[in-house]
Amino acid sequence: MIATLHGAVADYGGRRALGPFDLALSGGEIVALVGPSGCGKSTALRLLAGLEKPTAGSVTRQAGRGETALVFQSPTLAPWLSALDNVALPLVLAGQAQAQARQTAALALKRVGLNAAMDKSPAQLSGGMAMRASLARALVADPRLLLLDEPFAALDEITRRQLADDVLALVADLKPAVLFVTHNVEEAVYMASRVVVMTPGPGRQAGELAIEGALSRPAGFRTTPGFRAAAETVSAMLAQAMEAVPA
């Protein structure tokens, strides 16, 4: 396992936000986390990222420093740097020579289809392009653990679908363990090898569903009976979780 939460609990100001919650992530799999607003999805992600410590329980990560990458809903690119220098920044901060870092960053940008936008500033990028640059920056160091916190939420449907396929292709190539947080059930089923449903806060695991098929989704996958059945199953699990009252 690349990362695990075991009985993880997070309290803020005397209020429980998460847990106890268990989750395990293996290399090469994408786990989608879905649940109602305020259930602790992003809290679980921050615990796995090492940005916060649990109030109780444990967090285990095999991915060391520089081997965990995060992508948030906002691209969070440095506005004074070009797309190329934004992507190179993690490597430069890790001590890599700037010339080598920029060369590696250029390859990462080509991988996400931004080879013609390397010299553009974030202000010159569309929302989809900025998110692609954020993905390139997250993946430039070949992380073992990739954490995605609703990265497509602010994008239009066409761009969301294009980026979903981009992420699946990149994961197939690099094989990190991925946690994908989303409110969108169909997006979760499309993106994930496994969907975990959470109860209302403080979030606990309400259920889990393995999604059949290779993660390189074929054209028309969303219209297949298997996809529709999985989406309906997850929706039903989520509806049932919404009715649950945590002990």
ABEGO torsion letter per residue (X at the ends): XABBBBGBBBBBGGBBABOBBBBBBBBGBBBBBBEBBGAGAAAAAAAAAGABBBABEBBBBABBBGABBBBBABAGBBAABBAAAAAAAAAAAAGBBAAAAAAAAAAAAAAAGAAAAAABBAAABBAAAAAAAAAAAAAAAGBABBBBBGAAAABBAAAAAAAAAAAAAAAAAAGBBBBBBBABAAAAAAABABBBBBBBOBBBBAEBBBBBEBABBBBGAAABAAAAAAAAAAAAAAAAAAABBBX
